[in-house]
Amino acid sequence: MTDAHSQQRQTLAALALASPWLLPALCAARSLRLSSWCIGAGAVRNLVWDHLHGYAQPSWLPDVDLAYFNPAAADDGQERRLQTRLRQIMPTLNWEATNQATVHLWLEARFGQAVAPLASLEQAVACWPEYATAVGLWLDEDDGVQIIAPHGLDDLFAMRVRRNPARASLESYRQRVAEKRYRERWPQVSIEDA
C-alpha cells in the first residue's frame, strides 16, 4: 500500500470516528452482532465529500445503507427486523438493511437481470454502481474503523464519479447521476459519462 493510499485510509477512519452521526450509526450496526456487515455507499461518500468541501453540517442523506452478508437468511424478514431494531436505536436515521447474499434474487425480479449469487460482502461492495461509492465501513470490537474498498479510495477522495460496469448499465448510471445531483450538491465533483 502506498503512502497516499495509507493516508486516505487513515483520513477516512478519522472522519468516521469524529462524525457525530456516523460513529453512533456504526456502533448501532455493530450491536446487531452480524458476522459480516458495513455501512457504505452514500453515507461514506457524503462524509468525505462534505469534509473536502468544508461543509460545517452534514449534507442530506436519504438513508443509511447497512449491507450485510448472510446466506443462511434468504428471506427479507431479517432485513425488516434489522431495520426495525436500528430505528429503535437511532430513530433519527432512515435505515436500509440489505442482505447482499440475496441481491441476485431481487435484481432478477426487479430488473430482469440474472446475476450469479455473490460469495462475500467484499464481492458485493465491489459491484456497487460507482467506484467512489463502492466503499463500506465497519467498527471492530476495539472501536477501530475497518474499511472495505475493493477499488481503492482514489475516486472517493478525488471526488470523481465513474461507473462501475460490474452491475450498472450506462443508462442506469446516467439516471443515478441525474437523481443524485452530485455537481449541484458538491461543486468540485467531476463526473465521467461512460
N, C-alpha and C positions, 0 to 999 in steps of 0.2 A: 504494500500500500504506500503510495507516495505521500509526501508531507502535505500536499494540498488536499488529498482525499482524507487523510487523518484529521486535518484541521476542519474540514467540512463536517465530519462525523462528530468531532468534539463540539463544534458550534451548534449543531442540531441538538445534541444531547443537552447542552447547556440551556438552549432556548426552551426545550421541553420542561426541564427542571425548574426554570424560572417562570413558566407560564402559570398565571393564576387560575386558568380553567383546564389546560391540558394535563398538568400534573395530577390534579384531583380526578380527572377522567381516566388517566392511566391507572391510578390507584383503585378506582371503582371497577375497571375492567379486570385488574389483577385479582380482585376479591372474588370473582366468579370461579377462580381455580380451574380455568380451562388449560389444557395441556399445550395448545398451540394457538396463539392469538396475537393480534396487533390492532392498534388504532392507526388508520392510514388515510391515504388519498388526500381529500380536501383539507382535513384537519392539519396535516403536516404542511401541505402547500401554503395554506393561509398563514400558519405560524411563521414560516420562513420568509414569504414574500411581504408580509406585514412588517417584519423586522427590517428587511432590506429596503423597504420604502420609508422607514422611520415612522410608521403609524403608531401613535400612542395607545390606541384602543384596537382590540382585535376586530378584524373585518367580519361581516356577516357570514355565517356558515349554516347552510340549511340543515345539515345533520352531521353527526359524528359517526363515522363508519367503524364498527368493531368487526373485523374479519377474524374468523377462527376456522380451524380445520378439525372436523370430527366425522370421519367416515362412518362411524357407528350410529350416528343420528341423521338418518336420511330424510326425516320429515321436517317441516318448518315449525313444528310445535316448539322445538328447543329454541329456535330463533326468537319466537314471540315471548317465551318465558325469560330469556336473557334480556331482551329489550325492556320488558316489564320490570325486571329486577334493577337494571341500570337506571331506569326512570325513577324508581323509588329512591335510589342512592343519590342521583343527581338529576332532579326534575327540571332543571333549567336547560338541559341539553336534549335535543331531539336525537335519540339513539337509533341507529340502524345496524342490527346484527345480521351477519350473513355467514352461513357455513359454506366455506369455499369448496368443501368436498362435494357439495350438491349443485354447484354453479352450472355444471354441464346439463343438468336436468331442466332448469328453468331457462337457460339460454336457448335450448332447442324448442321448448314450449312457447316462449315469448317471441323469439326472433326467427325460428325455423332454422337455426344454425346448429348443426350437430357437431359437437366437440367431444374429445376424449375426456374422461374424468381426470381431475388434477391429482397429483400424488402428494402434495405438501402445500403448506401455507406459502412458502417461498416461491413455489411454482405459480401459485395463484397471483401473488403480488407482481410477479414478472409479466403477467398478462394484462395488467390494468391499462386503461386506454392511452395514457400519455406517460412518457418516461419521467417527467417531472413529478407526477403523482403516483408513480409506482414505488412508493416508499411507505413502510409501516414502522411503528414504534411499539415496543412493549417494555414493561417495567419488571425487572427481575426481583427476587426476594430481598436483595440488598439495596433496593431503590436505585439501581443502575438502569439507565435508559439503553435498551438494546435496539439496534437498527436493522431492518430488513430492506435492502436496497439492491436488488438483483442487477439493475442497470447503472448503479452508482448514484451519486448525488450531484453530478455536474449540471444536468439540466435544471434541477431544482434551484441550485444556488446561482446559476446563470440566468434564471427567470426565463427559460426557454421552453416553449411548448412545442413538442414534437409528437406525432402519432406513433404509438406502439402498434405495429401491424399484427402482433400476435393475436389480437381479438377485435381490434377496432377497424372497421371498414373506413375508407376515406369519407364516405357520406356520413356515417355516424360520428366520426371525429370532427368534421366540419360543423355538424349540428351541435355537438358538445361545446365546441369553442364559442359558437354564437350564443348559446344559452348561458355559458359561464361568464361572458363579458370580461374576459381577462384584462384586455388593454384598458377598458374603462375603469376597472377596479384597481389595477396595478399598472400605471402608465409605462413603466420600464420593461415590461414583459415583451419578449419577441415571440412571434408565432410563425411556425413553418406550416405551409399549407398542405404538404403531401407527406 
